Amino acid sequence: MFDIGFLELCLIAVVSLLVIGPEKLPRVARTVGLWTGKARGMIRTVKYDIDEQVRMEEMKESLQKSADAVKNEFTESIGDAEGAIQDIKQGVNEADSSSEKTESNK
């Protein structure tokens, strides 16, 4: 996040020692450490929430694609079944008409 090297940290420590003083420096460092820890925890929580939302969105899209595929396959199966029923009806009608012709010929 920040590109702070060793020399920058040493400079910050020396300036802090001069400005705050040796008596208050440990308490200030502890407070800064606590706030830094809380900030990291909050950032970690926000990252987790964002990752969770992205994962949920991906799952939603995947589920939608699967539902669409099932719907298309179901529609196709119904069309095939209707075609087969029409073929059977046509075959039955042809058989009926041919049996009527043979009976009328007798």
Backbone hydrogen bonds in HBPLUS format (Angstrom, degrees):
<---DONOR---> <-ACCEPTOR-->    atom                        ^
c    i                          cat <-CA-CA->   ^        H-A-AA   ^      H-
h    n   atom  resd res      DA  || num        DHA   H-A  angle D-A-AA Bond
n    s   type  num  typ     dist DA aas  dist angle  dist       angle   num
A0009-LEU N   A0005-GLY O   3.13 MM   4  6.44 156.6  2.19 147.7 154.2     1
A0010-CYS N   A0006-PHE O   2.97 MM   4  6.25 156.4  2.02 151.0 157.4     2
A0011-LEU N   A0007-LEU O   2.97 MM   4  6.19 156.6  2.03 146.5 152.7     3
A0012-ILE N   A0008-GLU O   2.94 MM   4  6.19 158.6  1.99 149.0 154.6     4
A0013-ALA N   A0009-LEU O   2.93 MM   4  6.15 154.7  1.99 146.4 153.4     5
A0014-VAL N   A0010-CYS O   2.98 MM   4  6.23 158.5  2.03 150.4 155.4     6
A0015-VAL N   A0011-LEU O   2.99 MM   4  6.16 167.1  2.01 152.6 156.3     7
A0016-SER N   A0012-ILE O   2.87 MM   4  5.95 157.2  1.92 145.3 152.4     8
A0017-LEU N   A0013-ALA O   2.93 MM   4  6.08 156.6  1.98 144.4 150.8     9
A0018-LEU N   A0014-VAL O   3.00 MM   4  6.25 153.1  2.07 146.4 153.4    10
A0019-VAL N   A0015-VAL O   2.84 MM   4  6.02 160.3  1.88 153.4 158.9    11
A0020-ILE N   A0016-SER O   2.79 MM   4  5.57 159.9  1.83 148.2 154.6    12
A0021-GLY N   A0017-LEU O   3.07 MM   4  5.03 132.4  2.31 112.0 125.9    13
A0025-LEU N   A0021-GLY O   3.15 MM   4  6.00 135.0  2.36 146.2 158.0    14
A0028-VAL N   A0024-LYS O   3.00 MM   4  6.19 161.6  2.03 159.5 165.5    15
A0029-ALA N   A0025-LEU O   2.84 MM   4  5.95 160.2  1.88 154.3 159.9    16
A0030-ARG N   A0026-PRO O   2.93 MM   4  6.11 156.2  1.99 145.7 151.9    17
A0031-THR N   A0027-ARG O   2.99 MM   4  6.21 157.4  2.04 144.6 150.8    18
A0032-VAL N   A0028-VAL O   2.85 MM   4  6.07 161.9  1.88 151.6 156.7    19
A0033-GLY N   A0029-ALA O   2.86 MM   4  6.03 154.6  1.93 144.3 151.8    20
A0034-LEU N   A0030-ARG O   2.91 MM   4  6.18 153.8  1.98 147.3 154.1    21
A0035-TRP N   A0031-THR O   2.95 MM   4  6.22 164.9  1.97 153.3 157.0    22
A0036-THR N   A0032-VAL O   2.86 MM   4  6.00 154.2  1.92 146.6 154.5    23
A0037-GLY N   A0033-GLY O   2.92 MM   4  6.11 155.9  1.98 146.0 152.2    24
A0038-LYS N   A0034-LEU O   2.92 MM   4  6.21 157.3  1.97 149.1 155.4    25
A0039-ALA N   A0035-TRP O   2.87 MM   4  6.06 157.7  1.92 147.3 153.6    26
A0040-ARG N   A0036-THR O   2.92 MM   4  6.16 157.7  1.97 148.7 154.6    27
A0041-GLY N   A0037-GLY O   2.91 MM   4  6.14 155.0  1.98 145.2 152.6    28
A0042-MET N   A0038-LYS O   2.90 MM   4  6.16 155.8  1.96 149.1 155.4    29
A0043-ILE N   A0039-ALA O   2.92 MM   4  6.15 159.0  1.97 149.0 154.9    30
A0044-ARG N   A0040-ARG O   2.83 MM   4  6.02 158.6  1.87 149.0 155.2    31
A0045-THR N   A0041-GLY O   2.95 MM   4  6.16 154.8  2.01 145.2 151.9    32
A0046-VAL N   A0042-MET O   2.93 MM   4  6.19 159.8  1.97 150.2 155.5    33
A0047-LYS N   A0043-ILE O   2.88 MM   4  6.09 162.1  1.91 152.2 157.2    34
A0048-TYR N   A0044-ARG O   2.93 MM   4  6.12 159.7  1.97 147.2 152.8    35
A0049-ASP N   A0045-THR O   2.91 MM   4  6.15 160.4  1.95 149.8 155.1    36
A0050-ILE N   A0046-VAL O   2.92 MM   4  6.14 159.6  1.96 151.6 156.9    37
A0051-ASP N   A0047-LYS O   2.87 MM   4  6.09 166.6  1.89 154.2 158.0    38
A0052-GLU N   A0048-TYR O   2.84 MM   4  6.00 154.5  1.91 147.9 155.5    39
A0053-GLN N   A0049-ASP O   2.93 MM   4  6.16 154.7  1.99 145.8 152.2    40
A0054-VAL N   A0050-ILE O   2.93 MM   4  6.20 159.8  1.97 153.4 158.9    41
A0055-ARG N   A0051-ASP O   2.89 MM   4  6.07 159.7  1.93 147.7 153.6    42
A0056-MET N   A0052-GLU O   2.88 MM   4  6.07 156.3  1.94 146.8 153.5    43
A0057-GLU N   A0053-GLN O   2.92 MM   4  6.11 153.0  1.99 145.1 152.5    44
A0058-GLU N   A0054-VAL O   2.94 MM   4  6.21 156.4  2.00 149.0 155.2    45
A0059-MET N   A0055-ARG O   2.92 MM   4  6.16 155.4  1.98 146.8 153.8    46
A0060-LYS N   A0056-MET O   2.87 MM   4  6.07 151.3  1.95 143.6 151.8    47
A0061-GLU N   A0057-GLU O   2.95 MM   4  6.22 160.1  1.99 149.6 154.2    48
A0062-SER N   A0058-GLU O   2.92 MM   4  6.12 159.6  1.96 147.5 153.5    49
A0063-LEU N   A0059-MET O   2.83 MM   4  6.00 158.2  1.88 147.9 154.0    50
A0064-GLN N   A0060-LYS O   2.89 MM   4  6.10 153.6  1.96 146.3 153.9    51
A0065-LYS N   A0061-GLU O   2.92 MM   4  6.18 156.9  1.97 148.9 154.8    52
A0066-SER N   A0062-SER O   2.94 MM   4  6.18 159.1  1.99 148.1 154.0    53
A0067-ALA N   A0063-LEU O   2.87 MM   4  6.07 157.8  1.92 147.7 154.0    54
A0068-ASP N   A0064-GLN O   2.91 MM   4  6.12 156.0  1.96 147.0 153.5    55
A0069-ALA N   A0065-LYS O   2.92 MM   4  6.16 155.7  1.98 147.5 154.3    56
A0070-VAL N   A0066-SER O   2.93 MM   4  6.17 160.3  1.97 151.6 156.5    57
A0071-LYS N   A0067-ALA O   2.89 MM   4  6.05 158.2  1.94 146.5 153.0    58
A0072-ASN N   A0068-ASP O   2.89 MM   4  6.09 162.0  1.92 150.1 154.6    59
A0073-GLU N   A0069-ALA O   2.93 MM   4  6.11 161.0  1.97 147.7 153.2    60
A0074-PHE N   A0070-VAL O   2.83 MM   4  5.95 156.1  1.88 148.3 155.4    61
A0075-THR N   A0071-LYS O   2.88 MM   4  6.08 161.0  1.92 149.9 155.1    62
A0076-GLU N   A0072-ASN O   2.91 MM   4  6.09 157.1  1.96 146.4 153.0    63
A0077-SER N   A0073-GLU O   2.87 MM   4  6.08 153.1  1.94 144.6 152.2    64
A0078-ILE N   A0074-PHE O   2.88 MM   4  6.16 155.7  1.94 149.9 156.5    65
A0079-GLY N   A0075-THR O   2.96 MM   4  6.21 157.4  2.01 146.4 152.7    66
A0080-ASP N   A0076-GLU O   2.91 MM   4  6.20 156.4  1.96 147.9 154.3    67
A0081-ALA N   A0077-SER O   2.86 MM   4  6.08 158.3  1.91 148.7 154.8    68
A0082-GLU N   A0078-ILE O   2.84 MM   4  6.07 158.7  1.88 151.6 157.4    69
A0083-GLY N   A0079-GLY O   2.95 MM   4  6.15 152.7  2.02 144.8 152.4    70
A0084-ALA N   A0080-ASP O   2.91 MM   4  6.18 154.5  1.98 146.8 153.9    71
A0085-ILE N   A0081-ALA O   2.88 MM   4  6.14 156.0  1.94 149.1 155.9    72
A0086-GLN N   A0082-GLU O   2.94 MM   4  6.15 156.9  1.99 145.9 151.9    73
A0087-ASP N   A0083-GLY O   2.93 MM   4  6.20 154.7  1.99 147.0 153.9    74
A0088-ILE N   A0084-ALA O   2.91 MM   4  6.19 155.6  1.97 148.6 155.1    75
A0089-LYS N   A0085-ILE O   2.85 MM   4  6.10 163.2  1.88 152.8 157.5    76
A0090-GLN N   A0086-GLN O   2.86 MM   4  6.03 159.4  1.91 147.8 153.8    77
A0091-GLY N   A0087-ASP O   2.86 MM   4  6.07 154.1  1.93 144.5 152.0    78
A0092-VAL N   A0088-ILE O   2.82 MM   4  6.08 156.0  1.88 151.8 158.4    79
A0093-ASN N   A0089-LYS O   2.83 MM   4  6.05 163.6  1.86 151.9 156.6    80
A0094-GLU N   A0090-GLN O   2.88 MM   4  6.07 157.1  1.94 146.9 153.3    81
A0095-ALA N   A0091-GLY O   2.87 MM   4  6.06 152.2  1.95 142.0 150.3    82
A0096-ASP N   A0092-VAL O   2.83 MM   4  6.07 157.0  1.88 151.7 158.0    83
A0097-SER N   A0093-ASN O   2.92 MM   4  6.12 162.4  1.95 148.3 153.0    84
A0098-SER N   A0094-GLU O   2.90 MM   4  6.04 155.1  1.97 145.3 152.2    85
A0099-SER N   A0095-ALA O   2.90 MM   4  6.02 150.0  1.99 144.0 152.3    86
A0100-GLU N   A0096-ASP O   2.92 MM   4  6.11 147.6  2.02 145.5 154.4    87
A0101-LYS N   A0097-SER O   3.06 MM   4  6.25 148.2  2.17 138.9 147.0    88
A0102-THR N   A0098-SER O   3.05 MM   4  6.28 154.9  2.11 141.6 148.0    89
A0103-GLU N   A0099-SER O   3.03 MM   4  6.15 148.2  2.14 138.8 147.2    90
A0104-SER N   A0100-GLU O   2.93 MM   4  6.08 148.8  2.03 141.4 150.0    91
A0105-ASN N   A0101-LYS O   3.05 MM   4  6.18 136.9  2.24 139.3 150.0    92
A0106-LYS N   A0103-GLU O   3.36 MM   3  5.40 146.2  2.49  97.1 106.0    93
